[in-house]
Amino acid sequence: KSPIVEEHSTNDLLENDNTQSPVTYQALATLNRFNYIAAWIEQNQNGFAQKAGMSQGKLTEIHGSRYDPSNPLVKKFGEARPDLCRTIEDECDKVDLCLALGTSLYGKSSDRIAILTGRKAEKKVKNIIGTVVINPCRTGHDNLSCLRIYASVDTVFRKLMERLKLPLGSELHCCFKRHNNSSNNAFCRKESFRLPYAKDGTRLMNSKTQGLMLLNLSVGSELRVTDGAHKGEIVKVVSREKAGHWQLQLTTGPHVGEIKYLGLWWVQEASYGRVQKLPLVNKDPEFQPHLSPGCGNNNLSL
């Protein structure tokens, strides 16, 4: 199973929600469905991984995300969230095979996984396969790779999926595409969700005894950011986009008026307890009894 260090060449400023995720993202989403991927360290900020069907729970968006108010974009010379940096350190201890896809490996924090895995392989550490580097250009650590492919990642993964006879992610399972432009879809119409999380946004170990938190995302609702640079600040739901994402506006703190977004996939994944922590909770969270096993009361399906 492979941690992925991903830096795709796609323009990070692309924000059109009707744009299909690149081939590599679709392929990796499929491979995850077949349990080939243990973790994904994402350096881009555009949500393409989730739109292709990748689980939010396996993603570490080290440079921030356009669809997570608790993980604002990390600008040049900025610092990533400390807990996300710790996640990278944890992955360094667990990885056996690392795929470095499209990244230059020139000094970014997530490069550490690829470098350390390559060095362990050189020393023939038990059960370590090494680092695979795919990039049409030279990188800062080509010498540490156990396999080096000079090609675009999309070219390589298109051929790989053909060889494996597997469909791309958007064909097999794409939660984003499934709900996009679907005004009659029950999920897209839903504005409140019963989730197994505590008032601070952390996942509950036993929601049967503690109840389910009601997350209200209707227009005008006020929510509190649970982590990151905006932790504790209040946002108000401004609108629901056609693709299903929520548009939010900061109403407190030094960046009042700034627009944020919450990706549709957050509540999909959270309804099954697949993320460790919610990026938002209501200003005054309400809890309801757990009426049935699992989280079926949300009427959500993936």
Sine and cosine of phi, psi and omega as CSV:
sin_phi,cos_phi,sin_psi,cos_psi,sin_omega,cos_omega
0.00,0.00,0.60,-0.80,-0.22,-0.98
-0.85,-0.53,0.78,-0.63,0.30,-0.95
-0.96,0.27,0.64,-0.76,-0.02,-1.00
-0.95,-0.30,0.75,-0.66,0.19,-0.98
-0.95,-0.31,0.96,-0.29,-0.18,-0.98
-0.92,-0.39,0.76,-0.64,0.16,-0.99
-0.61,-0.80,1.00,-0.05,-0.08,-1.00
-0.99,0.15,0.40,-0.92,-0.04,-1.00
-0.98,0.19,-0.10,0.99,-0.02,-1.00
-0.86,0.50,0.61,-0.79,0.00,-1.00
-0.87,0.50,0.89,-0.46,-0.04,-1.00
-0.90,0.43,-0.33,0.94,-0.06,-1.00
-1.00,0.10,-0.07,1.00,-0.01,-1.00
-0.93,0.37,0.86,-0.51,-0.09,-1.00
-0.83,-0.56,0.17,0.98,-0.01,-1.00
-0.96,0.27,0.92,-0.40,-0.09,-1.00
-0.95,0.33,-0.16,0.99,0.05,-1.00
-1.00,0.00,-0.04,1.00,0.01,-1.00
-0.97,0.25,0.76,-0.65,0.00,-1.00
-0.96,0.29,0.62,-0.79,0.05,-1.00
-0.89,0.46,0.58,-0.81,0.04,-1.00
-0.85,0.53,0.35,-0.94,-0.08,-1.00
-0.81,0.59,-0.68,0.73,-0.04,-1.00
-0.86,0.52,-0.68,0.73,0.01,-1.00
-0.89,0.45,-0.67,0.74,0.01,-1.00
-0.90,0.44,-0.66,0.75,0.00,-1.00
-0.90,0.43,-0.70,0.72,-0.01,-1.00
-0.91,0.41,-0.58,0.82,0.06,-1.00
-0.89,0.46,-0.64,0.77,0.06,-1.00
-0.90,0.43,-0.73,0.68,0.00,-1.00
-0.88,0.48,-0.56,0.83,0.07,-1.00
-0.91,0.41,-0.61,0.79,0.03,-1.00
-0.88,0.48,-0.48,0.88,0.03,-1.00
-1.00,-0.09,0.24,0.97,0.13,-0.99
0.92,0.40,0.55,0.84,0.05,-1.00
-1.00,-0.01,-0.24,0.97,-0.11,-0.99
-0.91,-0.42,0.81,-0.59,0.01,-1.00
-1.00,0.03,-0.60,0.80,-0.04,-1.00
-0.34,-0.94,0.40,-0.92,-0.02,-1.00
-0.71,-0.70,0.89,-0.45,0.09,-1.00
-1.00,-0.10,0.95,-0.31,-0.11,-0.99
-0.99,-0.16,0.82,-0.57,0.01,-1.00
-1.00,-0.09,-0.32,0.95,0.06,-1.00
-0.99,0.12,0.21,-0.98,-0.16,-0.99
-0.81,-0.59,0.23,0.97,-0.21,-0.98
-0.99,-0.13,-0.01,1.00,0.04,-1.00
0.97,0.25,0.19,0.98,-0.02,-1.00
-0.88,0.47,-0.57,0.82,-0.02,-1.00
-0.88,0.47,-0.74,0.67,-0.01,-1.00
-0.93,0.37,-0.61,0.79,0.00,-1.00
-0.91,0.41,-0.43,0.90,0.06,-1.00
-0.99,0.15,-0.18,0.98,0.03,-1.00
0.94,-0.35,0.15,0.99,0.02,-1.00
-0.96,0.28,0.62,-0.78,0.00,-1.00
-0.94,0.35,0.78,-0.63,0.05,-1.00
-0.87,0.49,-0.53,0.85,-0.04,-1.00
-0.91,0.42,-0.35,0.94,0.02,-1.00
-0.99,-0.16,-0.02,1.00,-0.06,-1.00
-0.99,-0.11,0.66,-0.75,0.22,-0.98
-0.86,-0.50,0.96,-0.27,-0.05,-1.00
-1.00,0.00,1.00,0.09,-0.22,-0.98
-0.91,0.40,-0.45,0.89,-0.01,-1.00
-0.97,-0.23,0.32,0.95,0.03,-1.00
1.00,-0.06,0.10,-1.00,-0.05,-1.00
-0.56,-0.83,0.61,-0.79,0.07,-1.00
-0.95,0.30,-0.23,0.97,-0.10,-1.00
-0.89,-0.46,0.39,0.92,0.01,-1.00
-0.63,-0.78,0.98,-0.21,-0.03,-1.00
-0.88,0.47,-0.37,0.93,-0.01,-1.00
-1.00,0.05,-0.02,1.00,-0.02,-1.00
-0.70,-0.72,0.93,0.36,-0.06,-1.00
-0.89,0.46,0.38,-0.92,-0.06,-1.00
-0.86,0.51,0.72,-0.69,0.05,-1.00
-1.00,0.00,0.91,-0.42,-0.02,-1.00
-1.00,0.07,0.10,-1.00,-0.06,-1.00
-0.81,0.58,0.76,-0.65,-0.03,-1.00
0.93,0.36,0.19,0.98,0.07,-1.00
-0.99,0.13,0.07,-1.00,-0.04,-1.00
-0.89,-0.46,0.67,-0.75,0.05,-1.00
-0.97,0.24,0.30,-0.95,0.06,-1.00
-0.86,0.51,0.73,-0.68,-0.04,-1.00
-0.83,0.56,-0.62,0.79,-0.03,-1.00
-0.93,0.38,-0.52,0.86,0.04,-1.00
-0.95,0.31,-0.58,0.81,0.09,-1.00
-0.90,0.44,-0.61,0.79,0.04,-1.00
-0.92,0.40,-0.56,0.83,0.05,-1.00
-0.88,0.48,-0.66,0.75,0.04,-1.00
-0.88,0.47,-0.68,0.74,0.04,-1.00
-0.87,0.49,-0.65,0.76,0.02,-1.00
-0.89,0.45,-0.67,0.74,-0.02,-1.00
-0.91,0.42,-0.54,0.84,0.03,-1.00
-0.85,0.53,-0.54,0.84,-0.04,-1.00
-0.99,0.14,-0.32,0.95,-0.12,-0.99
-0.96,-0.27,-0.37,0.93,-0.17,-0.99
-0.94,0.34,0.64,-0.77,0.13,-0.99
-0.93,-0.37,-0.51,0.86,0.02,-1.00
-0.65,-0.76,0.79,-0.61,0.01,-1.00
-0.88,-0.47,0.74,-0.67,0.09,-1.00
-0.97,-0.26,0.90,-0.44,0.04,-1.00
-0.98,-0.18,0.97,-0.26,-0.20,-0.98
-0.94,-0.34,0.94,-0.34,0.09,-1.00
0.97,0.22,-0.11,0.99,-0.04,-1.00
-1.00,0.08,0.54,-0.84,-0.03,-1.00
-0.99,0.14,-0.27,0.96,-0.03,-1.00
0.84,0.55,0.64,0.77,0.01,-1.00
-0.91,-0.42,0.93,0.36,0.25,-0.97
1.00,-0.09,0.07,1.00,0.05,-1.00
-0.99,0.14,0.45,-0.89,-0.12,-0.99
-0.86,0.51,-0.59,0.80,-0.03,-1.00
-0.96,0.30,-0.24,0.97,0.05,-1.00
-0.87,0.50,-0.39,0.92,-0.09,-1.00
-0.83,0.55,-0.61,0.79,-0.02,-1.00
-0.90,0.44,-0.74,0.67,-0.02,-1.00
-0.89,0.46,-0.67,0.74,-0.05,-1.00
-0.92,0.38,-0.76,0.65,-0.03,-1.00
-0.90,0.43,-0.63,0.78,0.02,-1.00
-0.91,0.42,-0.65,0.76,0.05,-1.00
-0.89,0.46,-0.66,0.75,0.00,-1.00
-0.93,0.37,-0.61,0.79,0.05,-1.00
-0.89,0.45,-0.64,0.77,0.01,-1.00
-0.90,0.43,-0.64,0.77,0.04,-1.00
-0.87,0.50,-0.60,0.80,-0.01,-1.00
-1.00,0.09,0.04,1.00,0.02,-1.00
0.86,0.52,0.66,0.75,0.09,-1.00
-0.89,0.45,0.67,-0.74,-0.08,-1.00
-0.84,0.55,0.70,-0.71,0.07,-1.00
0.93,0.37,0.16,0.99,0.04,-1.00
-0.99,-0.13,0.84,-0.54,0.00,-1.00
-1.00,0.07,-0.73,0.68,0.04,-1.00
0.75,-0.66,-0.32,-0.95,-0.05,-1.00
-0.89,-0.46,0.77,-0.64,0.09,-1.00
-0.98,-0.21,0.80,-0.60,-0.01,-1.00
-0.92,-0.39,0.83,-0.56,0.05,-1.00
-0.85,-0.52,0.90,-0.44,-0.03,-1.00
-0.19,-0.98,0.69,-0.73,0.03,-1.00
-0.95,0.32,-0.26,0.97,-0.02,-1.00
-0.92,-0.38,0.27,-0.96,0.07,-1.00
-0.92,0.39,0.52,-0.85,0.06,-1.00
-0.88,-0.48,0.11,-0.99,-0.04,-1.00
-0.95,0.30,-0.19,0.98,-0.07,-1.00
-0.62,-0.79,0.63,0.78,0.06,-1.00
-0.84,0.54,-0.53,0.85,-0.05,-1.00
-0.91,0.42,-0.31,0.95,-0.03,-1.00
-1.00,-0.07,-0.04,1.00,-0.09,-1.00
-0.99,0.15,0.60,-0.80,0.11,-0.99
-1.00,0.05,-0.33,0.95,0.10,-1.00
-0.54,-0.84,0.80,-0.61,-0.03,-1.00
-0.84,-0.54,0.87,-0.49,-0.02,-1.00
-0.89,-0.45,0.87,-0.50,0.04,-1.00
-1.00,-0.04,1.00,0.04,0.00,-1.00
-0.24,-0.97,0.24,-0.97,0.08,-1.00
-0.95,0.30,0.53,-0.85,-0.04,-1.00
-0.90,0.44,-0.57,0.82,0.01,-1.00
-0.89,0.45,-0.66,0.75,0.03,-1.00
-0.88,0.47,-0.72,0.70,-0.04,-1.00
-0.90,0.43,-0.72,0.69,-0.09,-1.00
-0.97,0.25,-0.45,0.89,0.10,-0.99
-0.90,0.43,-0.70,0.72,0.02,-1.00
-0.93,0.37,-0.61,0.79,0.01,-1.00
-0.88,0.47,-0.71,0.71,-0.04,-1.00
-0.93,0.37,-0.54,0.84,0.09,-1.00
-0.91,0.42,-0.68,0.74,0.00,-1.00
-0.91,0.41,-0.63,0.78,0.00,-1.00
-0.99,0.17,-0.17,0.99,-0.04,-1.00
0.84,0.54,0.70,0.72,0.04,-1.00
-0.91,-0.41,0.59,-0.81,0.05,-1.00
-0.96,0.27,0.34,-0.94,0.09,-1.00
-0.96,0.27,0.31,-0.95,-0.11,-0.99
-0.83,0.56,-0.66,0.75,-0.07,-1.00
-0.93,0.37,-0.40,0.92,0.03,-1.00
-0.99,0.12,-0.55,0.84,-0.09,-1.00
-1.00,0.04,-0.76,0.65,-0.11,-0.99
-0.30,-0.96,0.99,-0.17,0.01,-1.00
-0.76,-0.65,0.99,-0.13,-0.06,-1.00
-0.87,0.49,-0.56,0.83,-0.01,-1.00
-0.92,0.40,-0.76,0.65,-0.06,-1.00
-0.90,0.43,-0.55,0.83,-0.05,-1.00
-0.89,0.45,-0.56,0.83,-0.06,-1.00
-0.98,-0.19,-0.21,0.98,-0.05,-1.00
-0.91,0.43,0.70,-0.71,0.05,-1.00
0.84,0.54,0.51,0.86,-0.04,-1.00
-0.89,-0.46,0.99,0.14,-0.08,-1.00
-0.93,0.37,-0.34,0.94,-0.01,-1.00
-1.00,-0.03,-0.07,1.00,-0.03,-1.00
-0.94,0.33,0.75,-0.66,-0.07,-1.00
-0.87,0.49,-0.61,0.79,-0.02,-1.00
-0.90,0.43,-0.68,0.73,-0.03,-1.00
-0.90,0.43,-0.45,0.89,0.00,-1.00
-0.99,0.11,-0.31,0.95,-0.09,-1.00
-0.97,0.25,0.70,-0.71,-0.04,-1.00
-0.86,-0.50,-0.18,0.98,0.04,-1.00
-0.74,-0.67,0.54,-0.84,-0.16,-0.99
-0.63,-0.77,0.65,-0.76,0.06,-1.00
-0.99,-0.11,0.91,-0.42,-0.16,-0.99
-0.81,-0.58,0.56,-0.83,-0.03,-1.00
-0.99,0.13,0.90,0.43,-0.05,-1.00
-0.70,-0.72,0.44,-0.90,-0.01,-1.00
-1.00,0.08,0.10,-1.00,-0.08,-1.00
-0.92,0.38,-0.31,0.95,0.07,-1.00
-1.00,-0.04,0.05,1.00,0.05,-1.00
1.00,-0.06,-0.08,1.00,-0.01,-1.00
-0.99,0.15,0.50,-0.87,-0.05,-1.00
-0.93,0.36,0.70,-0.72,0.02,-1.00
-0.98,0.17,0.65,-0.76,0.04,-1.00
-0.98,0.22,-0.52,0.86,-0.01,-1.00
-0.63,-0.78,1.00,0.04,-0.03,-1.00
-0.96,0.28,-0.26,0.97,0.00,-1.00
-0.91,0.40,-0.59,0.81,0.00,-1.00
-1.00,-0.02,-0.49,0.87,-0.08,-1.00
-0.99,-0.11,-0.22,0.97,0.00,-1.00
1.00,0.06,0.15,-0.99,-0.02,-1.00
-0.97,-0.26,0.66,-0.75,0.02,-1.00
-0.99,0.14,0.68,-0.74,0.06,-1.00
-1.00,0.00,0.89,-0.46,0.06,-1.00
-0.98,-0.20,0.94,-0.35,-0.04,-1.00
-0.99,-0.17,0.90,-0.44,-0.03,-1.00
-0.90,-0.44,0.41,0.91,0.04,-1.00
-0.94,0.33,0.42,-0.91,-0.02,-1.00
-0.84,0.55,0.76,-0.66,-0.01,-1.00
0.99,-0.14,-0.27,0.96,0.01,-1.00
-0.92,0.40,0.56,-0.83,0.04,-1.00
-0.96,-0.30,0.71,-0.71,-0.04,-1.00
-0.73,-0.68,0.39,-0.92,0.00,-1.00
-0.95,-0.32,0.74,-0.67,0.05,-1.00
-0.96,0.29,0.71,-0.70,-0.16,-0.99
-0.99,-0.10,-0.21,0.98,-0.09,-1.00
-0.37,-0.93,0.11,-0.99,0.09,-1.00
0.98,0.20,-0.23,-0.97,-0.08,-1.00
-0.89,0.45,-0.44,0.90,-0.02,-1.00
-0.99,-0.17,0.25,0.97,-0.05,-1.00
-0.81,0.59,0.76,-0.65,0.01,-1.00
1.00,0.04,-0.25,0.97,-0.01,-1.00
-0.98,0.19,0.41,-0.91,-0.07,-1.00
-0.98,-0.21,0.68,-0.73,0.12,-0.99
-0.85,-0.52,0.46,-0.89,0.06,-1.00
-0.89,-0.45,0.67,-0.74,0.05,-1.00
-0.95,0.31,0.85,-0.52,-0.05,-1.00
-1.00,-0.09,-0.69,0.73,-0.04,-1.00
-0.27,-0.96,0.14,-0.99,0.09,-1.00
-0.90,-0.44,0.83,-0.55,-0.04,-1.00
-0.97,0.24,0.29,-0.96,-0.02,-1.00
-0.86,0.51,-0.58,0.81,-0.01,-1.00
-0.97,0.24,-0.14,0.99,0.04,-1.00
0.96,-0.29,-0.22,0.97,0.00,-1.00
-0.96,0.28,0.40,-0.92,0.01,-1.00
-0.98,-0.19,0.71,-0.70,0.10,-0.99
-0.99,-0.12,0.76,-0.65,-0.09,-1.00
-0.82,-0.57,0.35,-0.94,0.05,-1.00
-0.70,-0.71,0.76,-0.65,0.05,-1.00
-0.92,0.38,0.74,-0.67,0.00,-1.00
-0.90,-0.43,-0.10,0.99,0.07,-1.00
-0.70,-0.72,0.17,-0.99,0.03,-1.00
1.00,0.06,-0.01,-1.00,-0.09,-1.00
-0.96,0.29,-0.18,0.98,-0.04,-1.00
-0.89,-0.45,0.65,0.76,0.00,-1.00
-0.82,0.57,0.73,-0.69,0.02,-1.00
0.99,-0.11,-0.25,0.97,-0.02,-1.00
-0.93,0.36,0.66,-0.75,-0.03,-1.00
-1.00,0.00,0.70,-0.71,0.06,-1.00
-0.80,-0.60,0.21,-0.98,0.02,-1.00
-0.71,-0.70,0.54,-0.84,0.12,-0.99
-0.89,-0.46,0.86,-0.50,-0.03,-1.00
-0.93,0.37,0.62,-0.78,0.03,-1.00
-0.79,0.61,-0.59,0.81,-0.09,-1.00
-0.91,0.41,-0.37,0.93,-0.02,-1.00
-0.86,0.50,-0.73,0.69,-0.02,-1.00
-0.97,0.25,-0.49,0.87,0.09,-1.00
-0.87,0.48,-0.77,0.64,-0.02,-1.00
-0.93,0.36,-0.66,0.75,-0.05,-1.00
-0.91,0.40,-0.48,0.88,-0.01,-1.00
-0.89,0.45,-0.36,0.93,0.05,-1.00
-0.95,-0.32,0.16,0.99,0.04,-1.00
0.93,0.36,0.51,0.86,-0.10,-1.00
-1.00,-0.03,-0.04,1.00,0.10,-0.99
-0.88,-0.47,0.57,-0.82,-0.07,-1.00
-0.93,0.37,-0.57,0.82,-0.10,-1.00
-0.51,-0.86,0.67,-0.74,0.07,-1.00
-0.97,0.23,0.58,-0.82,0.05,-1.00
-0.96,0.27,-0.35,0.94,-0.05,-1.00
-0.61,-0.79,0.51,-0.86,0.23,-0.97
-0.70,-0.71,0.36,-0.93,0.03,-1.00
-0.90,0.43,0.45,-0.89,-0.04,-1.00
-0.82,0.57,-0.66,0.75,0.08,-1.00
-0.80,-0.60,1.00,0.08,-0.11,-0.99
-0.88,0.47,0.61,-0.79,0.08,-1.00
-0.92,-0.39,0.51,-0.86,0.00,-1.00
-0.83,-0.56,0.55,-0.84,0.01,-1.00
-0.79,-0.61,0.46,-0.89,-0.01,-1.00
-0.88,0.48,0.50,-0.87,0.08,-1.00
-0.99,0.14,0.93,-0.36,-0.15,-0.99
-1.00,-0.07,-0.31,0.95,-0.01,-1.00
-0.46,-0.89,0.32,-0.95,-0.01,-1.00
-0.86,0.51,0.51,-0.86,0.04,-1.00
0.94,0.33,-0.47,-0.88,-0.02,-1.00
-0.85,-0.53,0.49,0.87,-0.09,-1.00
-0.89,0.45,-0.32,0.95,-0.03,-1.00
-0.92,0.40,-0.22,0.98,0.02,-1.00
-0.98,0.21,-0.23,0.97,-0.05,-1.00
0.83,0.56,0.61,0.79,0.02,-1.00
-0.95,-0.31,0.52,-0.85,0.12,-0.99
-0.63,-0.78,0.56,-0.83,0.01,-1.00
-0.95,-0.32,0.00,0.00,0.00,0.00
